[in-house]
């Protein structure tokens, strides 16, 4: 009798253990280019949020290469995770893999990637609003007069939209003139490209530049360093950009830095929200319509400058 009871107890414990393992959801997260701080921030926050729930998490880095990205998605379709999160992906180029994921019943959520009929939702900010905030801050601090340089990037939908909104604002304010612009190439050495391009523009337009607009913060860091080496002082020229993050806030608060403002994109909250969507739809089986009526979930972007930067430095 005792032996039978022990066998029963052992079997029960093993069954409970297996049930516990079965309950652990498997989440795959793909960052399109993890060398980019913003991509990494989304991925890392999503990973932490999922692991806090006891999920098994697999993180992949496409390293900015589309063929690698496609192959990673194809391989995930074979392993059939309980959910996939894609940070800063390319839904149009990967539409076949997105479609297969939907057909396989694998919930797929994108972050700052644009819409896809085969993704549950794209977690984003309103880039049109973010671009307008940055553009108007720059013009306000120029008193709507003067010459500006712009550092652009056309290879990402968000940065491209920001630039287009700036162009709309400039079209309505002809006393502010874009006297030159540099467009960053999508290369592994993009920092060198920005440095060389902006160095050339500043040399060519020496003494004529009142403001500089950068499409994202990491570009602004490079420009800030160039200006400081040239002996420029904060506000001359006015330097603004978009993204937010600890290094950005440190520079805004630093009187020796030229960076005056950014529009904060809540990348960490985006990663957390993506995990929440996977859980609610993929695990808890809530209807997608209970989460979002349209293809986007928008989080708030906020202007950060000297007036409120201390609030962000404390976080």
Secondary structure, 3 states (H helix, E strand, C coil): CHHHHHHHHHHHHHHHHHHHHHHCCEEEEEECCCCCHHHHHHHHHHHHHHHHCCCEEEEEECCCCHHHHHHHHHHHHHHCCCEEEEECCCCCCCHHHHHHHHHCCCEEEEECCCCCCCCCEEEECCHHHHHHHHHHHHHHHCCCCEEEEEEECCCCHHHHHHHHHHHHHHHCCCCEEEEEEEECCCCCCHHHHHHHHHHHHHHHCCCCCCEEEECCHHHHHHHHHHHHHCCCECCECEEEEEECCHHHHHHHHCCCCCEEEEEECCHHHHHHHHHHHHHHHHHCCCCHHHCCCCCEEECCCEEECCCCHHHHHCC
